[in-house]
Amino acid sequence: MLRVLRIVVYVVVSITVLAGAGIAYLVHTSKVVDSDAQAYVDVAVPKIIANWSVDAMRQEASPDLLKSVKPDDLQNLFALYAKLGPLVTYQNAKASDWNVSSSLNGGKVTTVHCIAHASFAHGEATIDVVARKQDDAWKIQRFNVNSADMIANAVGRAI
């Protein structure tokens, strides 16, 4: 009976140690992934939003994003964003969620959701980005601009 009890204790201790190591690894990995993605977003997004450059957006966009948006629609969308005017201040992005998966071709794909705040000549906005890393290259998978000021500027009235 004592032998069975020792085995159970060893198994429980081993599982606890492995779980702790797994959690420590995930915490470390999440910090590395978050900082890597945030660094990318903090370079790419200001390039795009400084003067609402469609060309900069195309350079940073993932192939999936480019396929999902017609070129004329992207141009029209950025004309709407431009109602905010040029960038005045940019607050660094904060990562909120991340996911690591394997693609069918065997590569690892990492996505990170980041949110940044910016002030423009004609208002404030929150920039909501999903950055995607595949084959060691970050690209923008999703790009949304949320701004009540932009809407007010577009329709020509104050909020």
C-alpha positions as CSV (number, residue, x, y, z in Angstrom):
1,M,0.0,0.0,0.0
2,L,2.8,2.4,0.9
3,R,4.4,1.6,-2.5
4,V,1.2,2.6,-4.3
5,L,0.9,5.8,-2.3
6,R,4.5,6.7,-3.3
7,I,3.8,6.1,-6.9
8,V,0.7,8.3,-6.7
9,V,2.6,11.1,-5.0
10,Y,5.4,10.9,-7.7
11,V,2.8,11.0,-10.5
12,V,1.0,14.0,-8.9
13,V,4.3,15.9,-8.3
14,S,5.5,15.1,-11.8
15,I,2.2,16.4,-13.4
16,T,2.4,19.5,-11.2
17,V,6.0,20.2,-12.2
18,L,5.2,19.7,-15.9
19,A,2.1,21.9,-15.7
20,G,4.1,24.6,-14.0
21,A,6.8,24.4,-16.7
22,G,4.2,24.5,-19.4
23,I,2.6,27.6,-17.9
24,A,6.0,29.3,-17.5
25,Y,6.7,28.5,-21.2
26,L,3.4,30.0,-22.3
27,V,3.9,33.1,-20.3
28,H,7.4,33.6,-21.7
29,T,6.2,32.9,-25.3
30,S,3.3,35.3,-25.0
31,K,5.6,38.1,-23.9
32,V,8.0,37.4,-26.8
33,V,5.1,37.2,-29.3
34,D,3.4,40.3,-28.0
35,S,6.6,42.4,-28.0
36,D,7.5,41.2,-31.5
37,A,4.1,41.9,-32.9
38,Q,3.8,45.3,-31.1
39,A,7.2,46.3,-32.5
40,Y,6.1,45.5,-36.0
41,V,2.7,47.3,-35.6
42,D,4.5,50.3,-34.1
43,V,6.6,50.6,-37.3
44,A,4.0,49.7,-39.9
45,V,0.9,51.5,-38.7
46,P,2.5,55.0,-38.3
47,K,3.8,54.6,-41.9
48,I,0.3,53.9,-43.1
49,I,-1.6,56.5,-41.0
50,A,0.9,59.4,-41.1
51,N,-0.8,60.7,-44.3
52,W,-3.2,57.8,-45.0
53,S,-1.0,56.1,-47.6
54,V,-2.8,53.4,-49.6
55,D,0.6,52.4,-51.0
56,A,2.0,51.9,-47.5
57,M,-1.1,49.8,-46.6
58,R,-0.6,47.6,-49.7
59,Q,3.1,47.1,-48.8
60,E,2.2,46.0,-45.3
61,A,-1.0,44.0,-46.1
62,S,-1.1,40.2,-46.1
63,P,-2.0,38.5,-49.3
64,D,-5.3,37.5,-47.8
65,L,-6.2,41.1,-46.9
66,L,-5.3,42.3,-50.4
67,K,-7.5,39.6,-52.0
68,S,-10.4,40.5,-49.8
69,V,-10.5,44.2,-50.6
70,K,-10.9,45.7,-54.1
71,P,-8.3,48.3,-55.0
72,D,-11.0,51.0,-55.5
73,D,-12.6,50.1,-52.2
74,L,-9.3,50.5,-50.4
75,Q,-8.8,53.9,-52.1
76,N,-12.3,55.0,-51.1
77,L,-11.8,53.8,-47.5
78,F,-8.6,55.7,-47.1
79,A,-10.2,58.8,-48.5
80,L,-12.7,58.5,-45.7
81,Y,-9.9,58.0,-43.1
82,A,-8.1,61.0,-44.5
83,K,-11.0,63.2,-43.1
84,L,-9.1,62.8,-39.8
85,G,-6.1,64.7,-41.4
86,P,-2.4,63.9,-40.9
87,L,-1.1,62.1,-37.8
88,V,-0.2,64.3,-34.8
89,T,0.5,61.7,-32.1
90,Y,0.7,57.9,-32.0
91,Q,0.5,55.8,-28.8
92,N,2.2,52.5,-29.0
93,A,0.1,49.4,-29.7
94,K,-1.0,47.1,-27.0
95,A,-1.4,43.4,-27.8
96,S,-4.5,41.7,-26.5
97,D,-4.8,38.2,-28.0
98,W,-2.5,35.9,-29.9
99,N,-2.8,32.6,-31.6
100,V,-0.2,30.2,-33.0
101,S,-1.2,27.5,-35.5
102,S,0.2,25.4,-38.2
103,S,-0.7,25.9,-41.9
104,L,-1.4,23.1,-44.4
105,N,2.0,23.7,-46.0
106,G,3.7,23.0,-42.7
107,G,4.6,26.5,-41.7
108,K,3.8,28.1,-38.4
109,V,1.3,31.0,-38.4
110,T,1.1,33.5,-35.6
111,T,-1.6,36.1,-35.3
112,V,-1.7,38.9,-32.7
113,H,-4.5,41.4,-32.1
114,C,-3.1,44.9,-31.3
115,I,-4.9,48.2,-30.6
116,A,-3.2,51.6,-30.9
117,H,-4.6,55.1,-30.3
118,A,-3.7,58.1,-32.4
119,S,-4.5,61.8,-32.6
120,F,-4.9,63.5,-36.0
121,A,-5.3,67.1,-37.0
122,H,-9.1,66.6,-37.1
123,G,-9.8,64.0,-34.4
124,E,-8.9,60.9,-32.5
125,A,-9.0,57.3,-33.6
126,T,-8.4,53.8,-32.4
127,I,-6.5,51.6,-34.8
128,D,-7.4,47.9,-34.5
129,V,-4.9,45.6,-36.2
130,V,-4.4,41.9,-36.5
131,A,-0.8,41.2,-37.4
132,R,0.1,37.9,-38.9
133,K,3.5,36.3,-38.9
134,Q,4.2,33.5,-41.5
135,D,7.6,32.5,-42.8
136,D,9.3,34.9,-40.3
137,A,7.6,37.9,-41.9
138,W,4.9,40.1,-40.2
139,K,2.0,41.5,-42.3
140,I,-1.3,43.1,-41.5
141,Q,-4.2,40.6,-41.7
142,R,-6.9,43.1,-40.5
143,F,-6.9,46.9,-40.3
144,N,-9.8,48.9,-38.8
145,V,-10.0,52.5,-37.9
146,N,-12.6,53.4,-35.3
147,S,-13.4,57.1,-34.9
148,A,-16.5,59.1,-34.1
149,D,-14.5,62.2,-35.2
150,M,-14.0,60.6,-38.7
151,I,-17.7,60.0,-39.1
152,A,-18.5,63.5,-38.0
153,N,-15.9,65.0,-40.4
154,A,-17.2,62.8,-43.2
155,V,-20.8,64.0,-42.8
156,G,-19.7,67.6,-42.0
157,R,-21.0,68.1,-38.5
158,A,-19.6,68.2,-35.0
159,I,-20.3,65.5,-32.5
